[in-house]
Amino acid sequence: MIDATLYGYRREDESFGLRNKVIIIPSVHCANKCVEKIARANPQAAYITHQHGCSQLDYDAAQTKKVLIGHGTNPNVYGVLIVGLGCEVVQANELAQAIKQETPYKEVHYIIIQEEGGNDNTIRKGSAIVESMLENAAKIQKSIGNWSDIILGTECGGSDAFSGLSANPALGAVSDFIIENGGSVILAETTELIGAEHLLAKRAINETIKKRVYEVIMGFEKLVLDSHSDIRGSNPSPGNIAGGLSSIEEKSLGCIYKAGTKPLVDVKEYAEKIVNRGLTLMNTPGNDIEQLSGMVAGGCNLCVFTTGRGTPTGSPITPTIKLSSNTKTFRDMNDCIDVNAGDILDGTKTLIEKRDELLDFIISLGQGRLTKAEINEQNDFSIWRLATTC
């Protein structure tokens, strides 16, 4: 069995982070520039920007809050600074209070641009707060964890005809291993399960979970149909089609391999906390970054992202391992891709050997290794918008 010793950061609630980030979060898009400048003054800090936080209907504002709070409470985060404007719907102090209530052991601060008297004062004060948090975070010693501490987010983007033959089955083998050793796995991308819902439903642990699988997947399909839109061209995308995928059903049959073979124990809505060990379905769009942000908000402390065409995507706080389905993409986009599953197709590696290579890569993350997305400073973040701006 692969060495079960992982190194990371044991939090007071027993959650486990592979990273120890300080993150700067704008409560509203009006604070983006201040956040960027605070981060520029403290390049070791993580940060996000977004286009939300005000002029949103109540359920969209609630979704924004949920995703922002989830990034603050993620076990990969040591401390948080929320930057607000002051007059927005999603208030900075409310976000800070919610993060502190859920994870009282974290350092959590907020500042308001209107109360500080403008950008310059906000940037100076925010930079000092972040600098102090970074100093405190550096004092935290690493702890020993194991596979049961992992909440693995599975994702595929820029898929091609090889994805379902190499990269996704290899990730599925990793998913099975983590579940067998007490960990948790998230399967998402609801639109990319259309046509394969019956296969997932068969794995549900009870009738309630089985019913939820159909409700979530068929509900998303109905949403598209009710909009009088054609999903073709959006999913599969032009790149998927160029890569050899003919339909959403064909794509779905390849995508589902990421989740391995274990029973489905839970179904969660977008960005909800993962609470059960085993395999959980999270209702997300197929959009890569909206999905990744939802899983991270749900507590995902590690993501493996399979790709046929190639992508640079990575979370600002959760290590995102990129796994190519073919050797050509691995070579052509080597500054973005961590591991090549094309050697399964080439016949030089077995599925289990590739699984073990991925598991060794995960172990190395706690020993100082960075993913390509981390090296490239990817801080991709996007929230699934449910309705119009008002």
C-alpha positions in Angstrom: 0.0 0.0 0.0 1.1 3.5 -0.7 2.7 5.2 2.3 -0.2 6.7 4.2 1.8 9.5 5.9 0.8 13.0 4.7 2.2 16.2 6.0 0.1 19.3 6.4 -1.7 21.5 9.0 -4.0 20.0 11.6 -6.7 22.5 12.5 -8.4 22.7 15.9 -11.6 21.1 14.5 -9.5 18.2 13.3 -9.7 19.2 9.6 -6.4 18.9 7.7 -4.9 21.4 5.2 -2.2 20.6 2.7 -1.6 24.3 2.6 -1.5 27.1 5.2 -2.7 30.1 3.2 -3.6 33.7 4.2 -6.4 34.7 1.8 -7.7 38.2 0.9 -11.3 38.2 -0.2 -13.4 41.1 -1.5 -17.0 41.1 -0.3 -18.0 43.0 -3.5 -16.5 43.6 -6.9 -16.0 47.3 -5.9 -13.2 46.1 -3.6 -11.3 44.1 -6.2 -8.6 46.7 -6.9 -7.8 47.2 -3.2 -7.5 43.4 -2.8 -5.2 43.2 -5.7 -2.9 45.9 -4.4 -2.9 44.4 -0.9 -1.9 41.1 -2.4 0.8 42.8 -4.5 2.3 44.2 -1.3 2.2 40.7 0.2 2.9 38.2 -2.6 2.9 35.2 -0.3 -0.8 35.8 0.3 -3.6 34.2 -1.8 -6.4 36.4 -3.1 -9.5 36.2 -5.2 -11.5 38.7 -7.2 -15.1 38.4 -8.5 -18.0 40.2 -10.0 -20.6 39.7 -7.3 -21.7 41.0 -3.9 -24.2 43.7 -4.8 -27.3 44.1 -7.0 -28.1 40.4 -6.6 -31.4 38.8 -5.9 -31.6 37.3 -2.4 -30.8 33.7 -3.4 -27.9 34.8 -5.6 -26.5 36.9 -2.8 -26.9 33.9 -0.5 -24.9 31.8 -3.0 -22.1 34.4 -3.1 -21.9 34.5 0.7 -21.8 30.7 0.9 -18.9 30.5 -1.6 -16.9 33.3 0.0 -17.4 32.0 3.5 -16.4 28.5 2.3 -13.1 29.8 1.0 -12.4 31.4 4.3 -13.2 28.2 6.3 -11.4 25.8 4.0 -8.8 23.8 5.9 -6.0 25.0 3.6 -6.5 28.5 5.0 -4.8 29.9 8.1 -6.3 33.4 8.1 -8.6 35.7 6.2 -8.9 39.4 5.4 -12.3 40.5 4.0 -12.3 43.8 2.2 -15.6 45.6 1.7 -16.8 48.8 0.2 -19.5 49.5 2.8 -22.8 49.9 1.0 -23.0 46.4 -0.7 -25.5 43.6 -0.2 -22.9 41.1 0.9 -21.4 42.9 3.9 -17.7 42.3 4.9 -18.4 42.1 8.6 -21.1 39.5 8.1 -18.7 37.3 6.1 -16.0 37.7 8.7 -18.4 36.8 11.5 -19.7 33.7 9.7 -16.1 32.5 9.1 -15.1 33.1 12.7 -18.2 31.4 14.0 -17.6 28.3 11.9 -13.8 28.2 12.4 -13.1 30.2 15.7 -9.5 29.2 15.7 -8.7 31.2 12.5 -7.4 34.7 12.3 -10.2 36.7 10.6 -10.2 40.5 9.9 -12.3 42.9 7.8 -11.9 46.4 6.6 -14.3 48.8 4.9 -13.1 51.2 2.2 -15.7 53.8 3.0 -14.9 53.7 6.7 -11.1 53.9 6.1 -11.5 57.0 3.9 -10.5 55.6 0.5 -8.3 53.2 -1.3 -4.9 54.3 0.0 -5.8 54.0 3.7 -7.5 50.7 3.1 -4.4 49.3 1.2 -2.0 50.5 3.9 -4.1 49.0 6.8 -4.9 45.8 4.9 -1.3 45.3 4.0 -0.2 45.6 7.6 -2.9 43.1 8.7 -1.9 40.6 6.0 1.8 40.9 6.8 1.1 40.1 10.4 -1.0 37.1 9.5 1.7 35.8 7.2 4.2 36.1 10.1 1.9 34.2 12.4 1.1 31.5 9.8 4.8 30.9 9.3 5.1 29.8 12.9 2.6 27.0 12.5 4.3 23.6 12.5 3.3 20.8 10.1 1.4 17.8 11.4 1.1 14.2 10.2 -2.1 13.2 8.5 -3.3 10.3 6.4 -5.6 9.5 3.5 -8.7 9.8 5.6 -7.9 13.5 5.9 -8.3 14.1 2.2 -11.4 15.6 0.6 -10.6 15.1 -3.1 -12.3 17.2 -5.7 -12.4 15.5 -9.1 -12.7 17.6 -12.2 -12.3 17.4 -16.0 -11.9 20.2 -18.4 -11.0 20.5 -22.1 -11.9 16.8 -22.3 -11.1 14.8 -25.5 -11.9 11.3 -26.8 -9.0 9.9 -24.7 -10.2 11.4 -21.4 -12.5 8.5 -20.7 -9.9 5.9 -21.6 -6.9 7.1 -19.6 -7.0 10.2 -17.3 -10.5 9.7 -15.9 -10.1 6.0 -15.1 -6.7 6.8 -13.5 -8.4 9.4 -11.3 -11.2 7.0 -10.6 -8.6 4.5 -9.2 -7.3 7.3 -7.0 -10.8 8.0 -5.8 -11.4 4.4 -4.9 -8.1 4.3 -3.0 -8.9 7.4 -1.0 -12.4 6.1 -0.1 -11.0 2.7 0.8 -8.6 4.5 3.2 -11.3 6.5 4.9 -11.2 9.7 2.8 -13.8 11.7 0.9 -14.3 12.3 -2.9 -16.5 14.9 -4.7 -18.0 14.2 -8.1 -19.4 17.3 -9.7 -20.2 18.8 -13.1 -23.9 17.9 -13.2 -24.4 18.7 -16.9 -21.6 16.3 -17.7 -23.5 13.4 -16.0 -26.5 13.8 -18.3 -27.0 10.4 -19.9 -25.1 8.6 -17.2 -27.4 9.3 -14.3 -28.6 5.7 -14.2 -25.1 4.5 -13.6 -24.6 6.8 -10.7 -28.0 6.1 -9.2 -27.3 2.4 -9.1 -24.4 3.2 -6.7 -26.6 5.1 -4.2 -26.6 3.7 -0.7 -30.3 4.1 -0.3 -33.5 5.2 -2.1 -33.3 8.7 -0.8 -29.8 9.3 -2.4 -30.9 7.5 -5.6 -33.9 9.8 -5.9 -31.7 12.9 -5.3 -29.4 11.8 -8.1 -32.2 11.9 -10.6 -33.7 15.1 -9.2 -30.3 16.9 -9.5 -29.3 15.7 -13.0 -32.7 15.7 -14.6 -33.5 19.0 -12.9 -30.4 20.6 -14.6 -31.4 19.1 -17.9 -34.9 20.6 -17.5 -33.5 24.0 -16.7 -31.7 24.0 -20.0 -34.7 22.8 -21.9 -37.0 25.4 -20.2 -34.7 28.1 -21.4 -35.3 27.0 -25.0 -31.6 26.7 -25.5 -29.5 24.0 -27.1 -26.8 22.6 -24.8 -24.8 21.4 -27.8 -22.0 23.8 -28.6 -21.8 24.8 -24.9 -21.4 21.3 -23.7 -19.7 19.5 -25.3 -17.7 22.7 -26.1 -16.1 23.3 -29.5 -12.8 22.0 -28.0 -14.4 18.8 -26.8 -15.9 18.3 -30.2 -12.6 19.0 -31.9 -11.1 16.5 -29.5 -13.4 13.7 -30.7 -16.4 13.9 -28.4 -19.7 13.7 -30.3 -22.4 14.3 -27.6 -23.0 15.1 -24.0 -23.9 11.5 -23.4 -20.6 10.3 -24.7 -18.8 12.9 -22.6 -20.8 11.9 -19.5 -19.9 8.2 -19.9 -16.2 9.3 -19.8 -16.6 11.8 -17.1 -18.2 9.5 -14.6 -15.0 7.3 -14.5 -13.4 10.0 -12.3 -15.6 8.9 -9.4 -14.3 5.3 -9.4 -16.5 2.5 -8.3 -17.5 3.1 -4.7 -21.0 3.7 -3.4 -22.5 7.1 -3.5 -23.2 8.3 0.1 -24.5 11.8 -0.3 -25.8 14.5 -2.7 -25.0 18.2 -1.9 -26.0 21.4 -3.5 -23.4 23.8 -4.8 -20.7 24.8 -2.3 -22.3 23.0 0.6 -20.0 21.4 3.1 -18.9 17.8 2.6 -19.7 16.0 5.8 -19.7 12.3 4.9 -16.7 10.1 4.1 -17.0 8.3 0.8 -18.3 9.6 -2.5 -20.5 12.7 -2.6 -22.2 14.2 -5.7 -22.1 18.0 -5.7 -24.6 19.9 -8.0 -22.4 22.2 -10.0 -22.2 23.6 -13.6 -19.8 22.0 -16.0 -17.9 25.3 -16.1 -14.4 24.5 -14.8 -13.8 27.4 -12.5 -17.3 27.7 -11.1 -17.2 24.0 -10.3 -13.7 24.2 -8.8 -14.8 27.2 -6.6 -17.9 25.3 -5.4 -15.8 22.2 -4.4 -13.2 24.3 -2.6 -16.0 26.2 -0.8 -17.3 22.7 0.3 -14.0 21.9 2.0 -12.1 20.3 -0.8 -8.4 20.3 0.3 -7.0 18.7 -2.9 -8.2 18.6 -6.5 -7.1 16.4 -9.4 -8.1 18.0 -12.8 -8.0 15.8 -15.9 -7.7 17.4 -19.3 -7.4 16.3 -22.9 -6.9 19.6 -24.6 -5.0 21.3 -21.7 -5.7 24.0 -19.2 -3.8 26.2 -16.8 -6.6 26.3 -14.2 -5.9 26.2 -10.5 -7.5 27.2 -7.2 -5.8 30.0 -5.2 -5.9 27.9 -2.0 -6.3 24.2 -3.0 -3.5 22.4 -4.8 -4.8 21.5 -8.2 -3.0 18.6 -9.9 -3.4 18.6 -13.7 -3.5 15.2 -15.4 -3.4 15.0 -19.2 -5.2 12.2 -21.1 -2.6 12.1 -23.9 1.1 12.5 -24.3 0.9 15.2 -26.9 -0.9 17.6 -24.6 1.5 16.8 -21.8 4.4 17.8 -24.0 2.7 20.8 -25.7 1.5 22.3 -22.4 4.1 21.0 -20.0 4.2 24.3 -18.1 0.6 23.6 -17.1 0.3 19.8 -16.7 1.7 17.8 -13.8 1.2 14.2 -14.7 0.7 12.4 -18.0 -1.9 9.6 -18.3 -1.1 9.2 -22.0 1.4 6.5 -21.2 -1.6 4.3 -20.3 -2.6 4.6 -24.0 1.0 4.1 -25.1 1.1 0.9 -23.1 4.1 1.9 -21.0 2.1 2.2 -17.7 -0.8 0.3 -16.2 -3.8 2.0 -14.6 -2.6 1.0 -11.2 0.9 2.3 -11.9 -0.6 5.6 -12.9 -2.7 5.6 -9.8 0.4 5.1 -7.6 2.2 7.9 -9.5 -0.7 10.3 -8.6 -0.7 9.1 -5.0 3.1 9.7 -4.7 2.5 13.2 -6.2 -0.1 13.9 -3.5 2.3 12.8 -0.8 5.0 15.1 -2.2 2.7 18.1 -1.8 3.2 17.9 1.9 7.0 17.7 1.4 7.2 21.1 -0.4 6.3 20.2 -3.9 4.2 22.7 -5.9 1.7 22.0 -8.6 2.2 23.7 -12.0 -0.9 25.8 -11.2 0.7 27.0 -8.0 4.0 27.8 -9.8 2.0 29.8 -12.3 0.2 31.6 -9.6 -3.2 30.6 -10.9 -5.9 32.1 -8.6 -9.0 31.1 -10.6 -12.3 31.8 -8.9 -15.8 32.2 -10.2 -19.3 31.8 -8.6 -22.2 30.1 -10.2 -24.7 32.9 -10.8 -28.3 31.8 -10.6 -30.2 34.8 -12.0 -29.9 38.3 -13.5 -28.2 41.2 -11.7 -30.9 43.6 -10.4 
